Amino acid sequence: MDFATSEQQPTLEQLDTWCKQALSSPTAEQREEAERRLRYYFPTFSETLAELSGSHEFSSGQERVLTVFPSIKGPADAAKLMTWFLHQSSEVFSITYVVRRLKTLVLNHLSVMSSSQKIELRDSLFGAIRDKYANMPAFLIEDISRTLALVVMFTWFDILDSQDIVDAIFDLAKASDKHAILALQMMRAFVEEFNRELPSKYIARQRRVVVTFRDKQLKAIFEHALISMREALSAISGAPGGHGINDDLVAKRMILSNALLLQRDCLGFDFIGLAPDDASDDAVAIQIPSTWKDIVQVDNFLDPYFNGYKHSDPSISSQFVEVLVMIASIRRSFYMESVRIEFVKRMSAGIVEILSGAIGLEDVENYHHLCRLLARFRCIHTLIEIEESPVYRELLVAAESFTMTGLTLWEWSANSIAPLLTFWSKVASSHDLRDNSNTEIAGDVIASTLPRIVREYLRAMIHATSRVVSGDSMADNPLENADALLDNMALVANIARSSYEVCAPVAIEILREMAAEYQGMLNSGAVNDETVAVIENQLAWPVYAVGQFIGGRQPYKSLPEDDRLDAEMFATGLELDRLVQQRLQSSITAPASEALELAFIQLYCNFRTSYVGEQGYKATAVFAKLSSFIGINDSAGVLDLVLQKVLFNFRTWQSQSGVMQRSLQLFHELTTGYVSVRQVAKLDTMKLLLANHSSDQFQFLRTIDVYKQRALYYGGLARVLFTSETSAAQFVEFMRPWERVLDELLAMSDAQLAQETVRAELLRMLRDLRGFLAAITSKANYQMFFEWLCPARARIFIRSVRMVADTRVQVAALKLMAEFVYNRTQRLNFDVSSANGILIFRKASKAMWEYGNGILESGRQGALVRDVYKDRYKGVAVCFNILTRLVSGKYVAIGVMPLYGDDALDNAYRVVLELLKQFPVADVIAYPKLGKATMSMLEVLVAKSNIDLVPIDGAVYEHMMRLCVEAFDHAETAVSSSACSVIDNILTAALENMSANKQTRVVELVQQRKDVVTYLLKTMLNIVLFEDRPNDWSFSRPLFCLIVLDRDLALQHTSQVVQYQPAERRDDLVKALKDLLSATDFVLSTNNRDEFTQALAQYRREVTSKNLILMVPTTQTLGAPVDLMGSADGDANASDGGQQQRNDNEEAMAD
């Protein structure tokens, strides 16, 4: 096929223009039009389901067939046209676009090409790189090489010479220095692509290829990179004026750089399987194969790296250190003992030489990678082999000096501190205190260094904070990155715990010195806001330090002397906390330091975790010492201190602060543990709080828009209140503040209730009640709340939802109602003779009716909606949740309500179904919470026990089906599964009634709207055939019912899909689909349905193993008709009863 002269072939300039528009046009319309035109000439046959299925019009039976260039009869022709364009065009946008399309085509449909077509595609891509590399940027070379790597990967076992592609690249490298650079770039792309995790359906095939590639080719690639590096180093060092600028030296340096990058990628290859998420962690050892020993375990293997580092520019020297980091990470077992000793000695000597001479350390990349090298080297190698060697002492001495300097360079390279601390943490963890004076194994160096690191780290961070807070530095405040701060402090704590008797006093000394300075400043009266801010932020560091030291305690290792030091540190921290609290309550106007308060909270949390805990463990040594310092002699006293601290923060800090959030979290932790909540409940402070829980002194209770904070607070109080059997008198006393406010609100007129200040009070109370109610888990406790609220005070629900002027109040009332009707932990299981369930249903139905009618009326009047989600959908979604919980709670027999004339059920159903019809179908996807609430409600409404009670008419039925189809593409799998369940329940009910000759409303709807069944059947078949979903089980259930209703249509549609597939796939595909569609009798029964589900799972496994990825139907790929079920028409396996069932269904549908 001569694409260059084809009749409808566009000009090269047109294709270039469309590619540029598709990738860079500022207007969406122009991009879409360019994409449409390019898709005509460059189809990938992997278009989306939406493009295949068309619109959601049920009446539309037209199959969507994509129009493509007439010369393209299949993937091979498309690939040929793309590679032609790749060779002809020189535009970056064009090459980028066509390579992206070609990669998708290769990934999905390479298997249908013949061997000669695959070889032609492979050679064409290789030729494009070879012939056009000089005019292509590096990223395009990488993209094309990655596509070539995919072709090689998928033909690895099918075409014998595919495995020789690496040899071809080696041969290419011999042509010239430029070709050598190109070959290294191509090999990097190959290694990265083979190491990249492909989608799950390719995993099994990829794993086999990757294992072979690793065993046969990766070693050769690594060896080629080593040789290229050594030759380039030799050429550079031997050239006159080796650091000058000429073409040859520039090329050699590029070879050197690419060779180092290739070595890094080879060593970073996943040697033991597909890479885990934490494969980049510094502690992970590189598992290179033993077959690599002959190229790694050689004399002077490390010398080129250290020599190259010393004599290279920073741009390349940093790459040398990066490769050394990877080499240092090679597993210890890779080396024989004698070889490992020499390796560790040479690595240590090289590091010592760099550190002692500060070689290249003025470059930040070199500095950072050297810090990583120290950490990785010590993480992988214990260094036991060289403890008695002079180089070990030299390494520790050099590392000590380097660390002391590095700790002061936080502003220059903040991320380098963690690896430095990791190195010393590993050294400290293997250090025995008995070796402190043993100079032969550098015990004295370690003993003197550890406390110095603790001291210098704290002083460096204190100094850095001073500069940042005072504005002398533009760097980020290290106190603001809480995760990095706590990680580094954990490393420092590990260092300190290894020599606690000398390291802990360091932190105490710094804390006391700064506390004394802080107190002196406060006593002097000469304070200003900046001075206070600086010193309070500085104080956060020693407070964090003592908190983490205490938190690092391990009971089985801790000595009584260590516990006494913890007591001293905790007492010192408490004294400082009291001083800060006094400052906050004084006339000094400087704002409080959030960082310092967070440090105090961390101190309290860690002490509680280490010495109180959930088991109520008592460490006598620590409490005896605490008693002498601050008079606390048991865990109850500590808990009381913690609770008082939390309440102080409640009174002092604004709700938006991190301190308030962390304090509420600590309060939550105090009230959740089985032992902890019982200990806290006995405290006088907690009893006082229960009696005054709605105190206006608490800042966050004055704010309206902090429901999560209020919920944490009142949820904790509820757990404490209900710790033991709570009497009715205690409960009433606790509820009295709410009772007073609620009675006052109910006594007001509607006009008074609508006032802004009153609405704010109402909103706060509704949210507080909801937070309190959510924590109630027992039937008895819920009963007390129910009796308190109903019947008189429950009127607040209706009055709140009628306040159309404030949607926040409406939604808050509905959410409280949703919690009120929620049968959490079976708390609403009333006695058989109780009418409480019916009362709850009536009140909820009334609230939904009032709110829903208000929404519908405003819609009819065309009222302006500023935010459709906040003003409409949010409340509607809550109504749906209310009805879901009412019906699924099973604490009221809703089926009997129509029998005695109760219209609550009918009103609830009518209003939610009317609301359901009001919002566009597309909004199910646009608003995820609305979609989730909608599908959950529909799933409950059409359950077998409820479907006959729901007034479903034709409009509701059609809208429900549209919603379900839209929900198939919801971001949450659970929502699409719910949509499948809705369809399954409706169709199952219809089929069961058809079998029993019952003409119910559901049967009439299914019979009258055969177009809906047709559309659903085709759509779900397309999903099963064209997509790989994680919830195939869910789709199999309604699909079975649809096939039962119209098996001929299922066979016809499936046959049409197969008809559009290439001949190479048809036999395997026909066999797989025949097994699927003849796996069972398509008669409604549990066994048949389960057999179909199992057959679908088997179909998925088979198409995955054979890479049977279906092609989207196009105008040029229609093949000969397919008799999918063979001459027997698929009925050979069907029983007579099954055939009769299908005939009955067809007759019923026709009627």
N, C-alpha and C positions, 0 to 999 in steps of 0.2 A: 504494500500500500504506500503510495507516494504522497505523503501529507503535504509536501511543499507545492504540489500542483493540483491538489484536490479541488473540486469545483467550488465547494462552499468554504474553503479554507480562508480565514480572515488574514489580513496582512499582519506582519510582525509588529508594525507600529500600533495597530489596534490592540493586539494582545498585551503589548507593553503598557499601553494607556490604561486598559482595564485592570491590569494587575496593580498598577500604581494607585488607581482609584479605590480598588478593593482594600488596600492596606493603609492608605493615607488620606483618603478623602475626608473632609470635615463634616460632610452631611451624610446621615444614615441612608437617605434615599439613594444617593449616588453609589454608596458602598454596596447596598443591596442589589442595585441594578447591575453593577459590575460583577458581583458574585454570581448573579443569575446567568449572565452571558458567559462567564468563565466556566461555570458548571456545565454548560452546554458542550463546551469543547474539552473540558478536563474533568469528566465525571469520576467519582471514586467508588460509585455503586454502594456507598455506605451512608446514604442520606438518612435523615431522621424519620421516626415514625409519623410525625405530623405531616411531613412531605409525602409520605406514602398514603396516609389515611384521608387526607383532605380535611374539610371542615367538620364540625360536630353536628351537621344537619342530618337527622336520621333518615329523612326522605331521600337523601342523596346516595344512590347505590353505585355511582360512578367510581371506578377504581382509579386511583392516582398512579399514572405512569409517567415517569420523568422523560422529557424530551432531550435527546442527545444528538450529537453530530452524526450524520448518517454513516460515516465511514467507521464508526466505533461499534463493533459488534460484541465487545467484551472487554474485560480488564486488560488483556494483552494489547489490544488496539489503543486503549486509553494510555497505557504506560508508554507505548511507542510514540504517540503524539506528544506526550509530556517530555520525553527525553529528546525528541526532535526540537521542541521549543527550548529545552535546556541548552542544547548545543548552539542554537541559533541566536538566542538573546544574550545581550551583555548587560542588561539592566539589573540592578540589585533587587528592586522590588519584584521583577518578573521571576528571577531565579528563586528568591525566597518563597514566593507564592507557589510556584510549580513544584518545588521540592517538598513543601508541606503537603500538597495534594498527593504527590507521588508516594510519600511516606505512608499516608493513610491507606492508599490503594495497596501498597505492598503488605502492610500489616494485616489487612483483612482478606485480600483476594489473590495473593501471589500463588496460592496452592492450585488455582484453576488453570494456570498457565502451563504450557508444555515445557519440557526440559530445555528445548532450543530457545523458547521465548524467555525463560528465566536467564539462560546464559547470555542471550542478547541484551537483556535489561542490565544484568550485572556488568557486562563489558562496556555497555554504553555509559553507565554511571562512572566506571573507572576511567574511561576515555575522556569524559567531560572534566573530571578532576585533573587528569594529566595534561590535557590540551589547554585548559582555560585557567589554571591555577594562578598564572602570573598576573591576571587582571581581576582576580577575585579576592575580596577581603577574607580574613582568616575564619570569620564566623560562617561564611557560605561554604568554604571548604569543609568545615566541621559538619554542617548540615547535610551536605551531599555524602560525605563519608559515613555519617550515621545511617543514612538511607541505604547506602551500599552495604553497611554492616548488617542491616536487617535482612537484606536479600541473601547475604551469605549465611546468616543464622538460620533462615527458613529453608535453605537448600543444602545445609551442612551434610545431611545424610543421604539426600536424594541425588545430588550431582557430585561426582567424585572429586573434580578439580576445584570445588568451592573451598575446600580446606587448604588449597594451595595459594589462596589470595594473599596470605601473609608473605609468602615467598615472592610473589609478584611485586608486593610493596618493597620488600628488601632489594629486589633487582632495580626497582625504580630509584631507590636511594643512591645507587652507584653512578648514576648519570652525571650528577653535578652537585655542588653544595646546595643549590636551590631545590633540587629534587630530593636531597637528603632532608632538608627542612620539611618539604611537603610530605615525605614518607613518615616522618615523626609525627606530624599533625594528623595524618590519616590513622596511624596506629593508636594515637591517643583517642581518637573518635571511636575506633573499634573497641578498645578496652572499656571505655565509658559506656558504650551502647550494650556490650555483652554483660556488663556489670549492672545495668539499669534494670529495675524490676518492671516487667511488662504487665499488662492487665491480667487478671486471674485466669482467664480462659487460655492464655498462652503459657502459663507457668510450667506445666508438666513438660511440654515440648522444649521450652527455653532451658529448663534445668538440665536436660540430657545434653543439649548442645553446649551449654556453659561448662559443664564438667569436662567434656572432651576438649573444648577450647583451652580451658585451664591446664589440662594435662599435656596437650600437644603443642600449643602455640604461645601461651602466655610467657613461658620460660624463655622461648626464643626472642620474643619481643623485648622482654626485660634485658636479656643478654645483648641484644642489638643496641638498646639504650645505653647500657654500660660501655660498650665499645665506642659508640658515638661520643659519649662524654669524655672518655679517656683520649680519643683522637683529637677532639676539639681542644681539650686542655693542653695537650702536647703541642698542637699547632699554635695556639695563642701564646703559650710560654716561650716557644722557640722563635716566634716572629720578632724581627727587630722593632724596637719601640712597641712592645706588646700591647700597650694601652692606647696606641694611636687610633686614628680613624681611617680605615680604607675598606674597600668592598669585601676583600677576603676575610678580614678580621670581623667585620660586621656579620658576615654569613656564619663564621665559626661560632661567634657568640650566640647567634640565633639557634644554631644546632645545639650548642651547649644548653641553652635555656629550655628548648623543647625536649632534649634528652632527659633533663632533670624532671620536667613535668611528667614525661612518660613514665619514668621510674616511680614517681610519687603515685601515679594512677595504678601502675602494676602492683605496687605494694599495698595499695588501698583496695585491691580487688577482694571481693567476697569469696574467700577460699572454701568456706564450709557450708555454703547454702545461701539462700537469699538473705540479704542483710537485714538485721533487726533494726528497730528504730533508734536504739542507743549505740549503733556501731561507731559513732564518732566520739564516744566517751573516752577520756584519757586513759582509763584503766583497761581498755580492751586490747588484748594481745593479737598481733597479726599472725594468722595461722598458715604461713607459707609452706608448701609441700617439702618433704624431705629430699625430693629429687633436685631441689635447687641448691643443695649443699655444695656442689662442685663449682658454682659460680659465686656463692656468698662466703663460704668458709675457705677462703684463699688468703694467702699472706698479703698483708698490706691492703686488704679490701677497703678499709676506711680511709687510707691515706689520701686518695684523690679528692675525697669530700672535704677533708680538713684543709688540704693544700688549696683546693679550688676556692674554698670560702675565704682563705686569707688573701688570695690574690685576685679576687673578682670585685667588680663594682657591686654596690648594694642591691641593684635590681636582680642580679644573678646570685649573689652570695646568700641572700635570704632563701633562695630555692635550694641551695646546698644544705642549709640547716633544716629546712622543711623535710628533705629526704632523710637526713640524719635522724629526725624525729621518728619517721616511719621505720627506719632500720633499728632504732633503739626499742621499738615496740614489737619486734619479732619475738615470738614465744621462746621462753628459756629452753624448753625441751628440744628446740631445733638444733641446738649446739651440743656436741659432746662436751664433757666436763672440761677437758684440757683446752679445747677450742673456746669454750665459753669464758674461761679465765682470761685468755689472751684478748678476746673481744672486749670484755669488760675493762681490762686494763687499758687497751688502746682507746676505747671510747672515753674513759675517764681522763686519760692523758690529753686527748684532744680538747676536751671541755676545759680542763685546767689551763691549757695553753691559751685558749681564747679568753677565759675569764681573767687570767693573770695579766695578759697584755691588753685587755679591753679591746680586742681586735674587732673592728666593724660594729662595735656596740653603740656607736653614735647614730646608727640607722635604727628606727623604731621597729621595722619588720625583723631585722636581725636580732634585736634585743628580745622581742616577743617570742620568736621561735626558739631562741636559746633557753628562755624560761620554760617553754613547753618541753624542750629536749631534756632538761633536768628532771621535770616531773615525770615524763614518760619513762625515762631511763630508770628512775628509782621505783616506779610503779611495777615495771615488768621484771626488773632484776633486783634481787634483794641485796646484792653487793657483798654477800657473805664470803664469796670467793676471794675478795681482795681486802677483807678487813685487816689482815695483818700485813698488807703491802703498803709501802710508803705512799703509793699513788692514792690510796683511800683517804689518808690524812690530808694530802694535798687537795683532793677533790672537795672535802668538807671545808677546809680552810678557805679555798677559793670561792666556794658556794656561799659561805658565811659572809665574806666581804661583799660579794656580788649582791646578796640578799639585802644586806644593810643599806647598800646604795639604792637598790631597786625599790625598797619600801618608800624611799623619799621621792620616787619618780611617778607617783600615782597620777599626777596631772598629765604626764607625758604619755604613759601607757597604762591606763587603768586596768585593762584586762590581763595584764601580766602578773599581777599580784597573786591571783589564785593559783597558777601553776607553781610559783615560788613557795607558797604556803603548803601546797600539796607535797612538794619534795620534802620539806622538813617534817610534815606530818607523817609521812611514810618512814622517814629516818627515826622519828621519835617513837613510833609505834613498835619498832623492833629493838629499841634501846632498853637495856636492863640497867636499873639504877645501881646495881652492884658493880657496873663497869665504869662508873663515873671517873674513877682515877686511873683507869687502865689506858695508858698512853699507847700501848701497842695496837689497840684497835680504835684509837681516836676517841675513846670514851670521854676524855677530858674536854675535847673540842665540842662534842655534842652537849655535854653537861653545861658548858659555859654559853653555848649558842642559843639553846632553847629559851631561857629567860630573856636573853637579849632580843630575840625575835618578837616575843610578846610585848616587850617594852617599846621597841622601835616601831612595830606595827601600830600600836595605839597612839604613840606620839606623832607618827606620820599622818594618820587619819585625823587626829585632832588638829594638826597644823593645816592639812588640806581643807578641813571644814571651816577653819578660821578664815582662810583666804577666800573661799567661795561665799560664805555668809557676808563677809565685809565688802565683797565686790572686787577684791583684788585679783580674782581669777574668773575666767569665763567658762571654766569646766563645769560639768554637771555636779551637783551636790551628791557625794557618795551616800549620804543618809537617805536619799530619795529612792535609791534602788534597793528596796528591802530584800529581794531575793538574793542578789549578789552579796549584800551585807551579811545576811545570816549564813550564807554558804561559807564565806571567808571566815566569819567568826567561829563557825563549827570547826574549821581547820585549825584555827588558833587554839580553840578549846581542846582539841585533840593533842596538840603540841603541849599545852599547859598540863593536861591530865597525866602525861607521861612523867613529868617531874613536878608534881603538884606542890611539894613543899617549898620549892624555890620560885615557881612561876605564879602561883596564886598570890603571894605577897606583893608581886609586881603590880598586879591589877589593883589590889587593895591600896597600895601606896599611891598610885596615880589617882585613884578615885578620891582618896582622902585629901591629897594635895589640892586637887581641883575643887573639891567641896569646901575646903578651908578658904581657898581664894574666892570662891563664890560667896561664902558667908561674909568674908571680910568686905567684899564689894557692897553687899546689901547693907551691912552695918555702917559703912562709911557714909551712905546717903548720896554719894557722888555717882549716880547711875544714869544711864540714858538707854534708850531702846536698843540701839545698835550693840552696845556693850553687853546688855543682858542677853540679846539674841545670840551673840557670838559664843559667850561662855556656856549658855544652856545647851546650844547645839553641840559644843565640844564635850560637855558632860555626858551626852548620849553614848559616846564611845566606851568609856569605862563601865557605864551601866550595862550596856549590851554585853561587854566582855564578861563581867561577873555573872550576868544572867546565863550566858552560854556556857561558862565554866561549870556552873551548877547544873545546867541542863545536860552536860556531857557526862554526868556521873553514871557509872555502871555498878550496880549494887554488889555484884560478885567480885569486883576488883577494888572497890572503895574501902579505904582504911578508916578507922575512927578519927585519925588525925586529919584526913581529908574532909570528913564530915564537919569537923570543928572549923576548918578553914571556910567551908561553905556557909556555916552559920555566921562567921565573922563577916564574910562578904555580903550576905543577905542583910545582916543588921546594919552594915555601913550604907547599903543601898536604901534601906528604910529611913535612916536618918536624913539622907539627902532628899528623899521623896517628901518627907515632912517639911523640910526647909523650903522646897519648891512650892509646896501647898501653901505655906505661910506667905511666901512671896506673892502668889496669885491672889491671896485674900488681903494683901496690903494695898497701900496707896500707889505702889509702883504700877504704871500704866502699860508697861511693855507687854506685848502679847506673849502668851505661853508658847513654849517650843513643842511642836507636835512630835518631832523626832525624839526628844527626851521623854515625853510621856509614853510613846510607843516602846521605848527602851525599858521604862519602869514596868509596863504591862508584861513585856517579855520576861523580865526578872521574876515577877510574881507567878507567871504561868510555869516557868521552868522549875522554880522551887516547889510549887505545888505538885508538878509532875514527878519530880525526883524524890520528894520526901513525904508527900501526902498520898497522892495517887488514888486510883479507884479502889484499891484493896485496903485502904486505910492503914498502910504500913507505917509504923512508927520507928524512926531512927533515934535511939536514945542519945547518941553522942551529939547529934545536931541540936536536939531540943534542950539538952542540958546546957549547951553553950548558948543557945538563943535565950534561955531563961536568964543567964547572967548578963546578957547584953540588953534585951528589951522586955524581959519578963514574960515571954511566951514559952510554955513548956509542953504543948501538945499540938496535934494537927488542927483541932478546933480553933485554936487561937490564930493559926496561920490562915485558915479559911475565913475567919472573921476579918482579918487584915485585908485579904484579897477582896472580900465583898465591900468593905468600906472604901477601898480604892476605886472599885467600880462605881459605887454610888457618888463618890466625889467627882469622878469624870462625868457622870450623868448631869451633875449640877453645873459643871464648869464649861464643858465643851459643846460647841454647836453640832447640830445633827449631821452636817455635811463633812465633818472632819474624819480623817482616818482613825483618830483616837476614839471617837464615839463608836465607830463601826467595830473596832477591835475590842473595846470595852463590852459592847453588847455580845460579841462573840464569846468573850470570856465568861460573861454572865450565863450565856447559853450552855457553855461547857460545864459550869458549876451545877447546873440544874438538869443535866441529862444522864449522868452516870448513876447507876443503881445505888451505890454507896454514897457518892458525892451528894446527891440531892437530899438524901436523908440526913447527912451531916449538916448540910446548909440549913435545912428546915428547922434544926434545933437552935440555931443561932438567934440571939436577941435582936441582932441587926436585921435579920430577915423577917422576924416577926413584926418589927417596927415597919419594915417596908411593906408587908402585906396589909398593914392597917392604914398605910398612907401611899398606896401605889399610884394614885393619880396626882401626885404632888406637882404643883406648878413650878417647883424649883428645878425640875428636870427639863433641860433645854429641848431635847428632842421631842418631848410630849407637847411642846407649844407649836411645833411645825406640823403642817397638814400632810405634805407630800413625802412622807417617809414611812410608808406602810411596813416595809420589811423590817425596819428598826423597831417599830411598835409591836410587830408580830413576834420578834425575838424576845422582847421584853415581857409581853403579857403571856407568851407561850411558856417562858421560864417560870413566871409567877404561878401559872396554872399547874404546872408540874409540882411545884413546891406545895401549893395549897392542897393538892390531891395526893400527896405522898403517902399518907395513911388514910384511914377512914375519916373523911371530913363530915362533921355534923352539919345539919341544916343551918344551925345558928352561925357557925363559922362561915359558911358559904354566904349567907345573907349579909353578914357583917362585911365580907370582902366586896360584895356587889353594891353596898350602900351608896358609894359615890356615883356609880353609874345609874343606880335607881333614882337618885335625886335629880340628876341631870335629865334622864329620860322622862321622868314624870313631868318635869317643867316643860320640856319640849312638846310633849303630847298635849299639854294644857294650852299651848299657844294656838292662835288662829293661823290659817294658811299664810296670811300676809306677814304676820310676825315671823313665822318659820322661814319665810323666803328672804329675810334680812341677811346681809352678808356675814355679819358676826355670828348669827345664830346658825347659819348653814355651815360655817367653819366648825362650830362646836358639834353639830350633828355629824359632820363628816369624820371628825376625830373619834367620836364615840362609836360609830359604825365600824370603823377600822379596828379599834381596840377590842370590841366584842368579837370580831372575826378572829383576831390573833389569839384571844383567850379561848374561844371555842375550838379552834383548830388543834389545840393541845389536849383536849378532853378525849380520852380513849375508852373509858369504861361506861357501861350502861347506867350505873347508879349516878355517876357524876353528870352525865348528860341529862338524866331525868331531873336533877336539881336545876340545871340551867333551863330546861324546858318549862318547868313549873314556874320559874322566876319570870320568864319572858311571856308565856302564854297564859291566858288569852289576851289580857288587857294591853300589855306592852308591845305585843306583836303588831299592833296597829301602825307602828313606826315604819314597817316595810311599805305599806300602801301609801302612806303620806310621803315617804321619801321618793318613791318611784313616780309620783305625780308631779315632782318638782322639775318640770321640763326645762326650766331656765338654767339648771345646774346639772349637767350630765355626770359630773364627778360624784355627786350625792346619789344619783340614780344607780350608777354602776357599783358604788360602795354598798348600797342597800341590797342590790342583786347578788353581789359576791358574798355578803353575809348570809343571805338566804341560801346560796349554793352550798355554803359550809354548814348551814343549819340542817339541810336535808341530806347531807352526805353521811351515809352509813359506814363511817370509818370504824374499823375494828369491831363491826357489829354492835355499835353503841346504840342503834335505834331499834333493836329487836324488842319491841314492846310485848307485853303479855297478850295472849289471844283475845281476851275480852276488852283490851284497851282500844279506845277510839283515837289515840294520839296520832297514829299514822295517818288517818283520814283527815284529822285537823291540820296536820303539817301539809298534806297534799293540797288541801283547799286554800291555805294561805299562800303557798307557793304558786298555785294556779292563778289566784287573784293577782299576785304581784306581776306574773308574766303577762296576764291579760291587760292590766293597766299600762304596763310599759310598752307592750307590743302594739296596742291600739294607739298609744301616743305616737309611736314611730310611724305607723301606717297613716295616721291622720296628717301628720306633718308632711309625709311624702305626697299625699293627695293634694295638699294645699301648696305644694311646691316651695316649701320653706328652704331658706338658704342653709347649706351645710358647709361649714368652714373646713372641718376635718372629718371625712366620712368614717374613718376608723374610730376616732374618739367619740364622735357624736352619734354614730349609728352601730357600727359593727361590733364594737367592744361590748356594749350592753346586750346586743343580740346574741353574741357568742356565749355570754354568761347565762342568758335564758336557755340556750341549748344545753349548757352544762347542767342547769337546774333540772331540766326535764330528764336528761340522761340519768342523773343521780336518783331522781324520784322513781323512775321505772326500774332501774337496775338495782336499787336498794332492797327491793323485795320485802319491805316492812308494811306494805299496804296492799290489799287485794284490789287492784284497780279494776279488775274485770267485773266486780259486783257493783261498781258505782253507777253505771247506767241502769241497773235493775231497780234501784230505789230512787231514781230521778235526780241523782247528783250530777250537775252539769260541769263540775270542776275538771273532770278528765276531758270531756269534749271541748271545753274552752281552752285548755292547755294545748291540746292537739291542733285545734283550729288556728290559734294565734301563731304557734311556731311554724306551722306549714305555710301560713300566709306570709310570715316574715321570710321564710325560706325562698319564696318565689320572688321576693323583692330585689335581692341583690344579684348582679350579673354572675354568670357561671365562672368567668375568668377570675373573679375575686377569691375563689377558693385557693388558687395558687398565689395570688398577689398578697393575701393576708393569711399567713400560715396558721395563726391561732384560730382564726375563723374557720378555716378549712378543717382543722383538727376537731374543733367542737362540732361542726356540722356532721362530719362523717361518724363521729362517736354517737351522736344523737340518732342519726338515721339507722345505724347498726342496732341500736337498742329498740327503736320503734318498730322495725320490721322483723324483729326476732319472732320465732315461731309462736311464742305465747302471747304476743301483742299485736301481730300484724292485722288480725281481724278487727281490732278495736280502732285502728287508725283510719280516718276518713280520707282515703287516697282517691282522688279523681284523676281524670286524664291529664290535666295540666300539671298536677303535682307529680304524677308518675313520670311524665316526660322530663320535668325539671330535675327530679331525683336522679334519673339516668344520666342526664347531661352533667350533673355535679359529680357523679361517680366517674364518668369518663375523664373529666377534667382532673379529678383527684388521682388518677393513675400516675400522673406526672408530678405529684406533690413531692417536696423535698424530703419529707419523712416517710420512710417505708411503712410505718404503722398506719398512716392515713390511707395510702393506696390499698393496704390490706383490708382496712375497714370498708373501703369502697367495694372491694371484691365481695366482702361478706354481705353487704347490703344487697347487691345483685343476686348473690347466691340464695339469700333468705327469701327474696321475692319469687325467684324462679322455682325454688324448691316448693314453696307453698302452692304456687300455681300448678306444678306437676302433680303434687299429691292430691290436690282437689280434682284435677282432670282424671286421675286414676280412679277416684271415688265417685266420678260423675257429679261433682258438686260445682254449680255455677256461681262461684263467689265473685266479688268485685275484682280481686287480683287476677282471677282467670280471665275475666272479661277484658281487663286492661292488656294482658299479655296477648290475647287473641286479636284484639282490635289493632294493636300497634305491632304488627309483625315487622314493620320497618325498624323498630327499636331492637328487636331480637336480631335481625339481620346485621344491623350496624354493630351491636355489641359483639356478636360472634366474630365478625371480620376483624374488629379492633383487637379483641383479646387473642385471636389467632395470630395476628400480626405481632403483638407483643411477645407472645411465646416463641414465635418463629424468628423474629428479627432482633430481639433484644435479650440481654442476659440479666435478668432481675434477681435480686436476692430473695424475693418472696414468691417464687414459682408455685409453692404450695397454695398460697392464697388465690392465685389466678387459676389454678387447676380446678378449684371447687365450682365457681360459676361457669367456667368453660365446659365442664362436664354437663351441667344442666342445659347450656345452650346447644350442645351437640345432641343431647337427648331430644330437644325441641325440633331441631332441623339438621339431622346428620347429613342429608344430601348436600345442603349448602356448605357444611364444613368440608366435605370431600371435594366439592366443586372449587371452593376458594383455595384450599390447600393445593389442589392440582394446578390451579392457575399460578400460584406462587412458584411451584416446582417448574412449571412450563417456562418461566422467565430465568431459570437458573442455568448456568453453563452445563454442557453435556458431561464434563468431567465430574460434576458433583451429583448428577441426577440419580445414578444407581444407588449410591450410599444414602442420599436424602430420601429417595422413595422407600427404601428398606426401613429407615428410621421412622418415617412418618406412617408407614403401613403398620409397623409394630405398635406405634402410639395409638392409631385410630382403630386397631383391631384388638387392643389389649383386653377389652372387656365388653360385655353386653351393655349397650347404652340404654339401660333401663334403670330408673331411679331406685337406688338402694345404697346402703352404706358400704357394702362390700365392693360394689361396682365403682363407686366414687373413689374409694381408697385405691383400688387397682389402677384406675386412671391416673391418680396422683403419682403412684409409684412408676407407672409407665412414662409419665412426663419427666420424672427425675432421671429415668434411664435414658430417655431421648436426649436430655441435656448433657448427660455424661458422654453419650455416643457422639454427638455433634461436636463437643469440645475436644474429645480425643482425636477425631478425624479432621478437626479444623473446618467444619462445614458452616462457614459464615455466609448467610444468605445475601444475595445481591438484590438491591431495590429494582423492581421492574422498570425497564426503560423501553423506549420506542424501537430500539434496535436489538433487543435481546430475547424477543418472543420465539420460543422453540416449538417443536411439535407437541401435540396434545399428549397428556400423560394419563395412563390408566392406573391411578394410584393404588387401588385395592385389587388389581388383577381381574381375571375373568370372572371370579366368583363374586366380584363387586362387594367384597368385604363381608358377605353374609354367612360365610362358611362357619364362622365361629359363633354365630349368634343363635340363641335358642329360639324355639317357636314362640315362647312367651314373650321374649324380647322383641321379636319382629311384630307381634301383635300390639305390644305397647307402643312401638314407634308408629304403627299405622293409626292407632287411636289418637296419638298426639297430633299427627298430621291432619287428621280429620277435624280434630278440635280446633286447630289453628286455622284451617280453611273456613270453618263455620264463623 
